[in-house]
């Protein structure tokens, strides 16, 4: 009855193109949260968060957000500050003025100009299907 079934990781419901009406939860500027956050649809964070975030869908992190911890999501669009580890099954977009310190693991990574990234990148697959690791400091 409890725990008899294995949990399967769901595929992302939508591509990363986002409409404001698609956002299902919002942690606004000035708010603080500590702990574990699990969700199944698009969530946007603009406040402070410390802990663990897990989802098969998209997490948007706004310019005013400050996040410390581990993120495991389908896709991540980050414009704020982050320290920790990111694992994304589909893609990670770092948008200016993002400041990131830590590790990123994903198959597709986009970093805009003026983003500050200090850490390690692990590309989970390439066109040839081989894993590639790169270390970068800026």
N, C-alpha and C positions, 0 to 999 in steps of 0.2 A: 504494500500500500504506500508506504513512505520510502522513497529512495530506491525503489525497485527498477525504475526506468533510468537509463542514462540520458543526460542532457546533451542535446546536439546543438552545435553552434549554427545559428540561423544565418542565411544569406541576407545581405542588405536588401531592404525593401525597395529603395529607390536609388538612382544614381545621385551624385553629389550636388547637382543643380538644385538650388534651394529657394523656395518661396517662403515668405514670412508666415504664411498660413500653415506651413508644414511643421513649424516648431510646436512640439507638444509640451515642453516644460522649459522654464526660464528661471535662472538664479541671477537676479539683477545686481547692478553695482551697489556696493555698500553692504551686501549680504555676505555672511560667512557660514561655511558648512564644513564639518569634519566627519569623516567616516567612510562608508561605502555607498556608491551610487550605481545602481543597475537600471537600465532602461532598454526599451525595444524600439523606440522611434526617436526622431530628431530632438536633441536637447541643446540649449544654448546656455553657457555660463558666462556671466560678466562680473561676478563677485569673487570672493576668495574661497578656495576649496583645498582641503588637505585630506588625503586618503587614497582610496582606490575607486576607479571608474571602469565599469565593464558594460559593453553593449555590442550588438551585432550591427547597429546602425551608426548614424553620424553624430559626432559631438562637435559643436561650434564653440570656440573660446574667443570671446570678444577682447577688445583692446584694454579694457579696464580690469580684466581677470588676472588673478594671481593663483596659480595651481601648483601644488607640490604633492607628488605621489606617483602612482602607477596608473597608466591609462591603457586599456585594451578595448579597442573599438573596431567597427567596420571602416570608418573614415574619420579623419580629424582635420578640422579647419581651425588653425590657431593664429590669433593675432595678439594675444596677451603674453604674460610671463609664465613660464613653466620650468619646473625642476623635477627630474625624475626619469622614468622610463615610459616610452610610448611604443605600443605594438598595435599596428593597424593591418587588417586583412586586405584592405583595398587600396587606400592612399592616405598620404599626409600632405597637407598644404600649410606652409608657414608663410603667413602674410605680414607685411610690415604694419606695425612696428614690433613684431614678436621678438621676445628674448627667450631662448631655450638653452637649458643646460642639462645634459643627460644623454640618454641613448634613444635612438629611433630605429624601429624595425618595421619595414613595410616593403611592398613590391613597387610602389610608385611614390616618389617624393618630389614636391615642388617647393622651391624656396625663392621668395621674391627678394628683390634688392632691398637693402637696409634692414634685413632681418639679422639678428645676432644669434649665431648658433655655436655653442661650444660643447662638443661631445663626440659620440660615436654613432655612425650610421651603418646599419646592416640591411642590405637589400635582400629580401627573402627569395626573389626569383629574378631571372633576367630572361632575355629572349631565348637564350640557349638552355634555360632551366637550371643554371648553376647559381649557387649562392655567392654573393660578393660582399666583402667587408671593406669598409673604408673608415679611416679615423681622420677626423678633421678638427682643427682648432682655428679660431679666428680672433 
